[in-house]
Amino acid sequence: MRHLILLLVPALAAAQPVPPATPAGQTLALWLEVWNSSDKGKLKSFLETQTQNPERVAQVMAFREQTGGFDLIKIGSSPPFELVVIVKEREGGNYRRFTTKVEEQPPHRLLGMWLPVVPPPEGVSSEKRLSVAEAVEAWKAEIQAQSEADRFAGAYLWARDGKVIVSGATGLADREKKIPNTLDTQFRLGSMNKMFTAVAALQLIEKGKLALEDPIIKPLPDYPNQDLASKVTVRHLLTHTGGTGDIFGPEYDKNRLSLRALADYVKLYGARPLKFEPGARWEYSNYGYLLLGFIIEKVSGQSYYDYVRQNIFRPAGMTSTGSLPEEEKVAQRATGYLKDEGAWAPNTKTLPWRGTSAGDGYSTVGDLLRFAQALASHRILSAPWLEEATKEQAQGQGGKGYGYGFGTGNEGGVQFFGHGGGAPGMNGVLRVYPESGTVVAVLSNLDPPAADRAAEWLYRRMPPPTR
């Protein structure tokens, strides 16, 4: 989706702004009405009408409960078929840039909605920056309050120059057995695995075994769709600009437990056509990162799992990170919990057979710090390639920057990079401010935005992460 520049107008003091009477505005207004009603039947009807995807109602309802609904704060760019607004979570207090895009032809069915967390908009007072000592105590109190409200369970860490400022854990890793979360608990990462996959691919590029502009037909000459393989490059896969599509949907649900190797995903999805011409736009693609993992296997001669263990986890000292199959016992791996009919239930029936190059491995907040330190010291990636990986190579969802496997950003003139991950029963985030060596890592075994909310709370209040 093209970049949208917000042209924010002052909100009315006495009432929320009213969406414009455009197709996108009318869809947003209806969605907010349904969302804030917390009516499952209305939400299911909306999804059926707008997306033909009503099976997502449980996941959407869980997100609604975590945020408590949204208040419309400001209206920005509003061409007829797209609308950008700022909303505020009623429970978490985060602000989100909410982009709504609809079809240009009647009935103007919904094409997509994006809700990345953003700093408070201009004209809205931002949170007061605290001293380190104040921020430590306030963050601990906030996390404890979220835990007591049953909106957070997990582990958290804030460090600078490799020294931990504060860390801790709360909630239960296993609710049935009453096992508490600790700093050694291994939480599922969701899409955070993509950072490891990108570093692995860039290592092979550094060694001359792969190139950014290589079409994937070069390492994968037998790829089922030869047209796609001749057009999509390694760069396209790294930046989500290849048009390779996603994996989730009925086919995935039907084959979830039989997809055991990366080659199985290629066999299932490899004959699909391109969604759009490579390079034409940005669209998040889990399948693209599965392809990257498969390419790493072909180029290195090792399984993806062996390669990242030997070339990333081991040199970084990440002894608690991996992607062993769900059927294998991992002593400290937390059970993930999703909201089902208003109660927490294990997310077992949503999990893949094992984590992949696209996501769903597991780690600890301590290992994520070690990963950030290994990047900073160039033990796993050279300085020039780290710089390339962590600067904007494409404009991602909601106008956010995306490098090679890392989200990028600038807040108050301070650069940062990292990645988040979220799926039913798991949420995590790593953010690195390279100028000051500041690292924030939060992992949770509850639905999003449990970890995102905890991390964002600190971002807005900690001392500016500069030297």
ZARO-465716 format. One record per residue (C-alpha): residue in one letter; y, z, x. Coordinates in pm, whole numbers, padded with zeros to 5 digits, always signed. Example, Ala and Ser with C-alpha at 12.3 -4.5 7.8 and 13.67 -1.06 7.14 Angstrom:
% residues 2
A-00450+00780+01230S-00106+00714+01367
//
This chain:
% residues 467
M+00000+00000+00000R+00342-00090+00136H+00575+00177+00269L+00787+00344+00005I+01118+00499+00104L+01204+00791-00118L+01549+00773-00269L+01561+01122-00403V+01804+01218-00675P+01903+01574-00763A+01676+01744-01013L+01822+01881-01331A+01870+02253-01306A+01769+02324-01664A+01467+02098-01697Q+01222+01889-01502P+01314+01524-01440V+01176+01267-01682P+00965+00980-01540P+01115+00634-01601A+00987+00427-01894T+00800+00188-01666P+00422+00127-01668A+00383+00351-01363G+00619+00613-01508Q+00433+00625-01839T+00101+00665-01661L+00239+00948-01447A+00384+01124-01751L+00051+01104-01933W-00139+01224-01627L+00090+01525-01581E+00052+01615-01948V-00328+01597-01924W-00339+01770-01584N-00123+02064-01684S-00307+02112-02013S-00625+02202-01820D-00819+02037-02104K-01144+01896-01966G-01192+01665-02264K-00847+01512-02227L-00900+01469-01854K-01235+01296-01907S-01078+01063-02164F-00796+00982-01920L-01040+00901-01641E-01253+00687-01871T-00950+00488-01990Q-00767+00458-01662T-01038+00446-01394Q-01376+00401-01565N-01487+00687-01342P-01532+00992-01570E-01803+01140-01348R-01527+01274-01120V-01402+01510-01390A-01566+01823-01237Q-01416+01751-00895V-01073+01681-01043M-01085+01995-01257A-01167+02202-00949F-00862+02061-00770R-00652+02135-01078E-00765+02497-01080Q-00685+02534-00711T-00330+02401-00754G-00261+02555-01095G-00095+02234-01214F+00219+02056-01096D+00588+02072-01176L+00787+01751-01135I+01071+01821-00891K+01233+01492-00795I+01198+01123-00877G+01219+00872-00597S+01133+00504-00563S+01043+00356-00901P+00970-00016-00920P+00785-00105-01244F+00429-00073-01116E+00468+00205-00859L+00636+00541-00876V+00701+00798-00607V+00793+01153-00704I+00786+01501-00555V+00580+01764-00735K+00522+02130-00659E+00196+02320-00700R+00227+02603-00948E-00021+02821-00761G+00000+02725-00395G+00370+02646-00380N+00313+02332-00170Y+00520+02023-00230R+00339+01690-00259R+00459+01331-00248F+00292+01183-00555T+00253+00805-00551T+00125+00634-00867K+00028+00266-00864V-00085+00066-01169E-00201-00290-01237E+00077-00540-01302Q-00098-00688-01605P-00152-00498-01933P-00303-00251-01999H-00162-00144-01657R-00473+00047-01559L-00437+00300-01280L-00505+00163-00930G-00454+00484-00739M-00278+00818-00702W-00197+00981-00370L-00080+01340-00327P-00026+01430+00041V+00141+01762+00113V+00498+01717+00243P+00780+01949+00358P+01020+02069+00090P+01248+01777-00007E+01613+01756+00084G+01817+01973-00147V+01534+02221-00199S+01553+02531+00015S+01280+02538+00278E+01088+02847+00376K+01247+03081+00627R+01113+03047+00980L+00962+03374+01100S+00915+03526+01442V+00564+03509+01586A+00496+03871+01497E+00633+03828+01144A+00440+03506+01090V+00113+03665+01205E+00136+03951+00958A+00267+03735+00675W-00004+03470+00724K-00280+03730+00730A-00141+03881+00410E-00119+03540+00241I-00477+03450+00333Q-00599+03787+00212A-00415+03736-00118Q-00571+03392-00160S-00913+03538-00079E-00874+03816-00333A-00772+03555-00591D-01095+03366-00501R-00900+03062-00383F-00987+03091-00013A-01294+03178+00186G-01320+03071+00547A-01180+03113+00897Y-00839+03051+01049L-00682+03031+01394W-00336+02982+01545A-00307+02934+01920R-00059+02825+02184D-00137+02700+02533G-00501+02791+02480K-00424+03154+02392V-00509+03269+02041I-00212+03420+01862V-00412+03521+01556S-00753+03441+01412G-00978+03582+01146A-01223+03515+00865T-01258+03622+00506G-01480+03566+00204L-01851+03495+00191A-02055+03235+00376D-02340+03292+00131R-02252+03447-00204E-02611+03507-00309K-02702+03694+00010K-02355+03851+00050I-02320+03716+00406P-01955+03731+00515N-01768+03454+00690T-01690+03526+01056L-01527+03336+01341D-01877+03216+01434T-01946+03070+01090Q-02001+02694+01100F-01816+02517+00820R-01869+02160+00707L-01588+01937+00824G-01571+01652+00578S-01373+01367+00733M-01276+01564+01044N-01579+01403+01213K-01367+01089+01236M-01175+01240+01528F-01497+01266+01731T-01599+00913+01636A-01263+00770+01740V-01272+00951+02076A-01626+00820+02135A-01519+00461+02061L-01213+00492+02286Q-01429+00630+02568L-01642+00314+02549I-01326+00104+02547E-01204+00290+02858K-01532+00205+03028G-01496-00164+02942K-01801-00165+02715L-01595-00236+02405A-01245-00368+02327L-00999-00299+02049E-00979-00665+01956D-01356-00724+01962P-01472-00853+01622I-01763-00639+01513I-01993-00941+01529K-01984-00901+01908P-02165-00563+01919L-02338-00632+01583P-02450-00999+01599D-02700-00949+01315Y-02453-00788+01074P-02546-00898+00718N-02203-01039+00624Q-02116-01272+00910D-01776-01365+00766L-01669-01001+00755A-01813-00934+01101S-01619-01225+01252K-01285-01105+01108V-01293-00724+01130T-01214-00581+01472V-01271-00241+01630R-00897-00178+01595H-00921-00246+01220L-01202+00008+01185L-01017+00274+01385T-00701+00236+01174H-00857+00188+00826T-00709-00161+00797G-01033-00364+00793G-01089-00397+00419T-01445-00265+00459G-01436-00042+00151D-01582+00301+00087I-01933+00428+00027F-01900+00666-00267G-02006+00568-00618P-02326+00502-00812E-02505+00331-00520Y-02437+00626-00292D-02542+00879-00555K-02869+00693-00611N-02949+00665-00239R-02787+00982-00105L-03101+01141+00041S-03256+00817+00167L-02953+00736+00384R-03083+00908+00696A-02957+00691+00982L-02635+00497+01026A-02842+00178+01008D-02942+00275+00653Y-02577+00261+00543V-02537-00083+00700K-02850-00203+00522L-02718-00077+00187Y-02355-00186+00217G-02352-00455+00486A-02371-00759+00257R-02058-00661+00064P-01754-00889+00087L-01418-00780+00222K-01191-00593-00019F-00890-00758+00146E-00811-00959+00456P-00828-00741+00768G-00486-00615+00872A-00325-00686+00535R-00292-00321+00440W-00416+00033+00498E-00700+00170+00285Y-00908+00472+00383S-01261+00355+00463N-01548+00592+00522Y-01770+00287+00560G-01547+00164+00841Y-01618+00481+01037L-01989+00455+00964L-01968+00108+01120L-01790+00256+01422G-02074+00505+01465F-02328+00222+01441I-02132+00023+01701I-02129+00329+01932E-02509+00339+01903K-02546-00030+01985V-02303-00025+02279S-02415+00306+02434G-02788+00267+02374Q-02796+00623+02233S-02796+00766+01886Y-02447+00851+01766Y-02541+01218+01760D-02667+01221+02119Y-02360+01033+02239V-02100+01267+02089R-02299+01573+02195Q-02318+01459+02560N-01974+01301+02592I-01752+01512+02366F-01904+01840+02254R-02065+01937+02585P-01767+01866+02817A-01536+02034+02566G-01756+02345+02544M-01813+02296+02171T-02146+02475+02137S-02127+02529+01759T-02050+02174+01645G-02304+01919+01524S-02451+01721+01236L-02809+01837+01202P-02979+01740+00874E-02925+01970+00579E-03298+02044+00565E-03286+02191+00918K-03180+02553+00948V-02847+02609+01119A-02820+02984+01158Q-02446+03023+01100R-02380+02726+00869A-02197+02838+00555T-02300+02742+00207G-02032+02531+00042Y-01918+02621-00309L-01770+02391-00570K-01629+02478-00907D-01873+02395-01187E-01770+02486-01542G-01523+02738-01404A-01770+02917-01171W-01854+02868-00804A-02187+02694-00745P-02352+02566-00423N-02255+02208-00337T-02613+02124-00233K-02653+01833-00475T-02347+01653-00336L-02434+01666+00035P-02563+01373+00241W-02896+01400+00421R-02695+01472+00735G-02341+01438+00861T-02235+01099+00993S-01971+00932+01205A-01753+00932+00893G-01784+01301+00807D-01974+01610+00696G-02070+01756+01032Y-01994+02123+01094S-01795+02331+01342T-01600+02654+01393V-01229+02713+01430G-01296+02816+01791D-01469+02486+01867L-01181+02294+01711L-00946+02474+01948R-01174+02380+02238F-01166+02018+02119A-00784+02024+02118Q-00783+02177+02467A-01027+01915+02597L-00796+01643+02466A-00490+01805+02622S-00659+01841+02962H-00793+01482+02943R-01152+01593+02994I-01275+01366+02715L-01003+01102+02696S-00749+00976+02948A-00377+01045+02897P-00286+00681+02814W-00559+00650+02553L-00481+00991+02402E-00121+00879+02364E-00234+00559+02190A-00478+00743+01966T-00222+00997+01848K+00075+00774+01780E+00122+00578+01459Q-00081+00256+01464A-00073+00204+01088Q+00101+00355+00794G-00150+00555+00594Q-00181+00715+00255G+00145+00826+00098G+00346+00686+00389K+00184+00912+00648G+00110+00777+00994Y-00240+00707+01123G-00343+00646+01483Y-00695+00588+01608G-00892+00851+01417F-00598+01092+01400G-00332+01145+01140T+00015+01151+01298G+00347+01293+01194N+00691+01420+01281E+00833+01733+01128G+01187+01825+01221G+01168+01603+01527V+00843+01764+01645Q+00541+01537+01685F+00194+01644+01573F-00150+01494+01521G-00483+01600+01375H-00712+01538+01081G-00822+01702+00761G-01140+01688+00560G-01223+01764+00203A-01508+01721-00044P-01670+01943-00306G-01734+02280-00140M-01562+02204+00191N-01208+02178+00324G-01069+02187+00674V-00772+02090+00886L-00679+02072+01254R-00318+02018+01359V-00201+01991+01720Y+00161+01999+01840P+00122+01857+02192E+00474+01938+02312S+00416+02313+02285G+00036+02328+02297T+00034+02479+01948V-00292+02443+01754V-00365+02544+01394A-00721+02523+01260V-00841+02635+00918L-01190+02584+00771S-01315+02680+00425N-01639+02662+00230L-01454+02614-00100D-01307+02307-00271P-00982+02154-00146P-00704+02251-00111A-00825+02595+00001A-00783+02531+00376D-00496+02283+00339R-00292+02538+00145A-00349+02813+00402A-00251+02585+00690E+00056+02445+00515W+00176+02797+00444L+00188+02862+00820Y+00337+02525+00918R+00643+02595+00704R+00704+02947+00836M+00592+02971+01200P+00854+02941+01474P+00935+02575+01552P+00647+02448+01775T+00866+02336+02064R+00907+02451+02423
//
